């Protein structure tokens, strides 16, 4: 007989095992579903909430300066300035400091490009 064959007497135990595994899978699927649903709900911040959320905890005046200079993503609803958490997270990831090598490479590229432009003018 095959290795996976079940005797008639073992069917109730086999079904119990299958039901336990099925229940475990249902629990995992429910957990994933709840996680996906919570990620779909967008979180909005006020200026005060954003100050508390940002790692540097800037004062509100700094946030207002960033919005007036358009340095940070924001939405204006009437007179209220609101911030979308997902956009703030992207902004935080995009504002990482450059390494010394990156700055050096950019400086060299800039010097080379200006030298080429100056040669064309002569």
N, C-alpha and C positions, 0 to 999 in steps of 0.2 A: 504494500500500500504506500501511498504518498506520505511525505512528512507532515503535510498540512491537513491530512484527513482527520476527521473528528468522528469518534464513535457516537452512536445514538445517545448513550448515557451521558456524554460530556456536553451535549448541546446546550443545556441550561447554563452551565458555567461559561461556555464560550459566548453565549448571548449576553450574559452579565458583563463580561470583559469588554465586549464591543460597545455596550451601552455606556460603560464608564469612560471609554476612550471618546465616544461621541459627545458625552457631557463635557469632557475636558476641552474638546475642540470648540464646542459652542461657547464655553467661557472665554477662550482665547479670541474667538471671532468677536464676541461682544466687547471685549476690552479694546480690540483694534478699532471697532466701529466708534466707540466712545471717544477714543483718541482722535480719530479723523474728524468727528463732529466738533470737538472742542477746538481743533486747529482751524476749522472753517469759520468759526465765530471770530470776527475781527474785534480787536480791543482798541478802544480809543482813549487817548490821554488828554487831559487838560494841561495847561502850562505847569501847574503845581505838581500834578501827577508825573509829568515828564521829568521834572527836576529830581523827584525821588527815584525815578526809574534809571536815569542815566548814571553810569558808573562814577562820574566826577561830581555829581550832585551840584550842578551850577545853580546860581540864583536866577530868579525869574527874569530879571533884567537882561541877563546874558541870552536867555532863550528868545526874548523879544528882539534883541539885536540880530541874532541868527536868522530869525524869520524876515526881518526887514532887509537883510542882505541876501536873502534867499540861499542861505548856507545849509538849511535843514528842511526836509520835506514837511509841509504842513497843509492844512485845509482850513479855510475860513468859512464859518457858518454864521452869517450875520456879523456880529461883532466879536464872536468867540473864535479863538484859534484852537484847532484840534489837531492831534497827531495820531497817525495810524501806527500801531505797534510794529507791524510787519515792515513798514517803510523805515521806521526808526532803526530797526534791527539791521536792515540792509545798509542804511546810512552809516551806522556804527562800524560795520564790517568794511565799508569802503573808505573809511577815514583813517585807516591804520597808517602809522608813520612809515616813512621810507627808510630802508637800510642805507648805510654809508655807501655800499656798492651801487645801489640803485641811483642815488643822488650823483655819484661820480659818473656813472654811465650816461645819465641824462645831461649832465654838464658837458661831457665830451661830445655828445650828439649835437647839442646846441651850438657849441663852438664850431664844429665841422660844418653845420648847415649855414651859419652866418658867414663863414669863410667862403663857402661856395657862392653864396649870394653876392658877396663883395667882389669876387673874381669876375662874375658876369657883368657887373656894373663898370668894370675897368675897360 
